[in-house]
Amino acid sequence: MVTVPATGALTKLEIVAAEAATMSSPVVVKDSGTIAADAVEDQAWLECTSEEIAHLGSVNDKALRYVAGRLTMSNAGGECVVFYELTGSRFAYKDLTPATTIA
């Protein structure tokens, strides 16, 4: 995942997973720690594997099916571009619909 923050806007980037599509009670898979973005073209990358998510699910006794990026911004006017990439899918994907729509 990559984000391109506005100046000083992004302070933290996390990958979270949950059992429900509503992302209630998410489990933090990866945490960037504090990000000190100070230029428009700064980038922050965070990656995880399906094995990491499965391990956290078993440790927390949860069936983690939904994964998302969670961004913490220093101000409400900050903007970021987020990139998700899925590689090496294990199962065939057919007739998928988005769980949420961002407007």
Disulfide bonds with the S-S distance in Angstrom:
none
